[in-house]
Amino acid sequence: MSFPHVPAPDAAVRREAVARHGQLTKPLGALGRLEELGVWVAACQGQCPPKPFARPRVVVFAGDHGVARNGVSAYPSEVTAQMVGNFLTGGAAINVLAATAGATVRVVDMAVDTGAESGMPEQVTAHKVRRSSGSIDREDALTDDEVNAAIAAGRAIADEEVDAGADLLIAGDMGIGNTTPASVLIAALSGAEPVAVVGRGTGIDDAGWMRKAAAIRDGLRRARKVSGDPVALLRTSAGADIAAMAAFLAQAAVRRTPVILDGLVSGAAALVAEELAPGAAKWWVAGHKSVEPAHALVLEQLDLTPILDLDLRLGEGTGAVAALPLLTMATRVLAEMATFADAGVSGREAPLPGDDPEA
C-alpha cells in the first residue's frame, strides 16, 4: 500500500508569486498572511497568477468506533447514522457553511454501525469496510485486510474527486467516539502522554473525561508498539474512517491537489498521512485551531499555522470550510489586483543614499 514520491509545490512559481505581490498596488506584505496563502495556492497550481477555485469539495468520512461503548462521548453511537442522513438532506452545519463558501459536500460511510436496512444510497456505502471498529483500548480497530481496504478506499475517493474536477479538497469527519482514536494516534506519533491529549470532545462531563482518559491510556499502550509503521498503527488504533481519511489526504498530495485541514480527527489522519507519503504536508494548510488540546500537537508536528482560531470543535470539515473564503480571497488578490504599472500608480520610491533600507 505504498504511495509514490510526493513532490513539493512548484518552487519557481512560488518565487514568481512573491515577486508579483511586490508589483501589486499595495506595500509588499501589507495583506499579511493573505499574501502567503495566495503564494501557496499559486505554487500548488503551478501557475502565477493562480486561478480561483472552481470546484472545492468536502468529503465527510463517517464511521463508528467500538471504544464509544466505554462512555467516552456525550452522545449515543446511533447519532453517527442519523447525522449521515442529516448530511444527505442538507441539514448539518457543514452543509450550511459549504454552501456559503461555494463548496459541495459528499459523505462516505466507511464503518457506520448499520447494514442494508439503513437505506443509505449506494454512492454513500460503496466503499464501506465494516460496521463499527474494534474497541482500541483492548483490541485492534481493524484486521489486516480491512485496513488495506480502507487505505485503498481513501486513495480511490481522492482520485474520484480529482478526476471529477475538484481543485481543492477538505476531509471532514463524523463518528461518535472518534476523538478517542484520533487522540491515541496523535499521542503515538508526537510522543505526548495521555493526559496531554484528552479533550472534552462532544462536551463530556468530568466522569466521561476520566473514562476517555483511561481508554486513551490503554489504547496508547497498544499503539506505541507499532508507532513506527503507519499501516499497522491505523490497523491497531484508528478505524476504517480515519484510515481512509489518511489515505485520502496522502493521495490528494500525490495528485498535486491542495487541501485545507480541519480539526482534531483530520489532524490525526494528516499525521499518519505524512508518514504514509512524506512531503504530503506541503500540500496542506490548517483551516483552524481546535479547542481540543491534541490539535495543537498536530499543528506543531506538521509545522502549520492555523488560518482561524474560533474555538471550534465540531468536526465535519466545518473549521476548514470556514477558512475557505479567506483562501479564495488570497487567491483572487494575487490573480486580480492591478499592478502599479497597470493602474498607473507610482511604486515605492528608491531609497536615497544613506537611508536605512529597513526604515
NORHUZI-V35260 format. One record per backbone hydrogen bond with DSSP energy under -0.5 kcal/mol. CO is the residue of the C=O (numbers start at 0). NH is the residue of the N-H. E is the energy in kcal/mol with one decimal. If there is no record, write none. Layout:
co & nh & e
CO & NH & E
CO & NH & E
//
This chain:
co & nh & e
4 & 6 & -0.7
9 & 13 & -1.9
10 & 14 & -2.1
11 & 15 & -2.0
12 & 16 & -2.6
13 & 17 & -2.3
14 & 18 & -2.3
15 & 19 & -2.2
16 & 20 & -2.0
17 & 21 & -1.1
19 & 22 & -1.7
19 & 23 & -0.8
20 & 23 & -0.6
22 & 339 & -2.7
23 & 25 & -2.7
26 & 29 & -2.3
28 & 31 & -1.8
30 & 33 & -1.9
31 & 34 & -1.3
31 & 35 & -1.1
32 & 36 & -2.9
33 & 37 & -2.0
34 & 38 & -2.2
35 & 39 & -2.2
36 & 40 & -2.3
37 & 41 & -2.3
38 & 42 & -2.4
39 & 43 & -2.4
40 & 44 & -2.6
41 & 45 & -1.6
41 & 46 & -1.7
42 & 9 & -2.0
54 & 166 & -0.9
54 & 167 & -0.8
55 & 103 & -1.7
56 & 169 & -2.0
57 & 59 & -0.5
57 & 105 & -2.6
58 & 60 & -0.6
58 & 171 & -2.9
59 & 61 & -0.6
59 & 107 & -2.9
60 & 173 & -1.9
61 & 109 & -2.5
61 & 110 & -1.6
64 & 67 & -2.0
65 & 68 & -1.7
66 & 69 & -2.0
67 & 70 & -1.7
75 & 78 & -1.8
76 & 79 & -1.8
76 & 80 & -0.5
77 & 81 & -1.8
78 & 82 & -2.8
79 & 83 & -1.9
80 & 84 & -1.8
81 & 85 & -1.6
82 & 86 & -2.6
83 & 87 & -2.0
84 & 88 & -1.3
85 & 90 & -2.5
85 & 91 & -0.5
86 & 89 & -1.2
91 & 95 & -1.8
92 & 96 & -2.8
93 & 97 & -2.5
94 & 98 & -2.1
95 & 99 & -1.8
96 & 100 & -2.2
97 & 101 & -1.1
97 & 102 & -2.9
103 & 57 & -3.0
105 & 59 & -3.3
107 & 61 & -2.8
107 & 109 & -0.9
109 & 128 & -2.5
109 & 129 & -1.3
110 & 63 & -2.5
110 & 131 & -1.8
111 & 113 & -2.5
114 & 117 & -1.9
115 & 118 & -1.4
120 & 123 & -1.4
120 & 124 & -1.5
121 & 125 & -1.2
123 & 108 & -2.9
124 & 127 & -1.9
129 & 131 & -0.6
132 & 65 & -0.5
133 & 135 & -0.9
134 & 137 & -2.4
134 & 138 & -2.0
140 & 133 & -2.0
142 & 146 & -2.5
143 & 147 & -2.0
144 & 148 & -2.1
145 & 149 & -2.4
146 & 150 & -2.3
147 & 151 & -2.4
148 & 152 & -2.1
149 & 153 & -2.4
150 & 154 & -2.2
151 & 155 & -2.3
152 & 156 & -2.7
153 & 157 & -2.0
154 & 158 & -2.4
155 & 159 & -2.8
156 & 160 & -2.3
157 & 161 & -2.6
158 & 162 & -2.9
159 & 163 & -1.3
160 & 165 & -2.6
161 & 164 & -1.5
167 & 56 & -2.5
168 & 259 & -1.9
169 & 58 & -2.9
169 & 171 & -0.6
171 & 60 & -2.9
172 & 315 & -1.1
173 & 62 & -2.1
174 & 177 & -2.4
175 & 64 & -0.7
176 & 179 & -1.4
176 & 180 & -0.7
177 & 181 & -1.8
178 & 182 & -2.0
179 & 183 & -2.0
180 & 184 & -2.5
181 & 185 & -2.2
182 & 186 & -2.5
183 & 187 & -2.5
184 & 188 & -2.0
185 & 189 & -1.7
186 & 190 & -1.8
186 & 191 & -0.5
192 & 195 & -1.4
193 & 196 & -1.8
193 & 197 & -0.8
196 & 198 & -0.6
199 & 202 & -2.7
199 & 203 & -2.4
204 & 208 & -2.4
205 & 209 & -2.0
206 & 210 & -2.0
207 & 211 & -2.6
208 & 212 & -2.6
209 & 213 & -2.0
210 & 214 & -2.2
211 & 215 & -2.7
212 & 216 & -2.5
213 & 217 & -2.5
214 & 218 & -2.6
215 & 219 & -2.6
216 & 220 & -1.5
217 & 221 & -1.1
218 & 222 & -2.3
219 & 223 & -2.5
221 & 224 & -0.6
222 & 225 & -1.8
223 & 226 & -0.7
225 & 228 & -2.1
227 & 229 & -0.5
228 & 232 & -2.5
229 & 233 & -2.2
230 & 234 & -2.4
231 & 235 & -2.4
232 & 236 & -2.8
233 & 237 & -1.8
233 & 238 & -0.6
234 & 140 & -0.8
234 & 141 & -2.4
238 & 242 & -2.5
239 & 243 & -2.2
240 & 244 & -2.0
241 & 245 & -2.3
242 & 246 & -2.0
243 & 247 & -2.4
244 & 248 & -2.4
245 & 249 & -2.2
246 & 250 & -2.8
247 & 251 & -2.1
248 & 252 & -1.5
249 & 253 & -2.0
250 & 254 & -2.3
251 & 256 & -2.5
252 & 255 & -1.9
257 & 168 & -2.3
258 & 260 & -0.6
258 & 284 & -2.0
259 & 170 & -0.5
260 & 286 & -2.3
262 & 266 & -2.2
263 & 267 & -2.4
264 & 268 & -2.3
265 & 269 & -2.2
266 & 270 & -2.1
267 & 271 & -1.7
268 & 272 & -2.6
269 & 273 & -2.4
270 & 274 & -1.0
271 & 275 & -2.3
272 & 276 & -2.7
275 & 2 & -0.6
276 & 279 & -2.1
277 & 5 & -0.7
278 & 281 & -1.4
279 & 282 & -2.4
280 & 283 & -1.7
282 & 258 & -2.2
284 & 260 & -3.3
284 & 286 & -0.6
285 & 306 & -2.1
286 & 307 & -1.3
287 & 289 & -0.6
291 & 294 & -1.5
291 & 295 & -0.6
292 & 295 & -0.8
292 & 296 & -0.7
293 & 297 & -1.4
294 & 298 & -2.3
295 & 299 & -2.1
296 & 300 & -2.6
297 & 301 & -2.6
298 & 302 & -0.7
298 & 303 & -2.3
299 & 302 & -0.5
303 & 305 & -0.6
307 & 288 & -1.3
311 & 290 & -1.5
314 & 317 & -2.1
316 & 320 & -2.4
317 & 321 & -2.2
318 & 322 & -1.0
319 & 323 & -0.8
320 & 323 & -0.6
320 & 324 & -0.6
322 & 325 & -0.6
322 & 326 & -1.8
323 & 327 & -2.6
324 & 328 & -2.5
325 & 329 & -2.5
326 & 330 & -1.9
327 & 331 & -2.5
328 & 332 & -2.6
329 & 333 & -1.5
330 & 334 & -1.7
331 & 335 & -3.2
332 & 336 & -1.8
337 & 24 & -2.0
338 & 342 & -2.3
339 & 343 & -0.9
339 & 344 & -2.0
351 & 354 & -2.4
354 & 356 & -0.7
355 & 358 & -1.9
//
